[in-house]
């Protein structure tokens, strides 16, 4: 019984970790869109490229 509880706890911890990681990815994408919307149209590509590079380095 105790082993099953530990297995369930491990599974829930893993699930929580994966869901929160996905939310962080969505947050990074949302911030990139916000930042792209705050600059002039000619600078949008540069800002989005900067965000992709920063995210790639961070991961």
Secondary structure as UniProt FT lines:
FT   HELIX           2..37
FT   HELIX           41..43
FT   HELIX           44..58
//
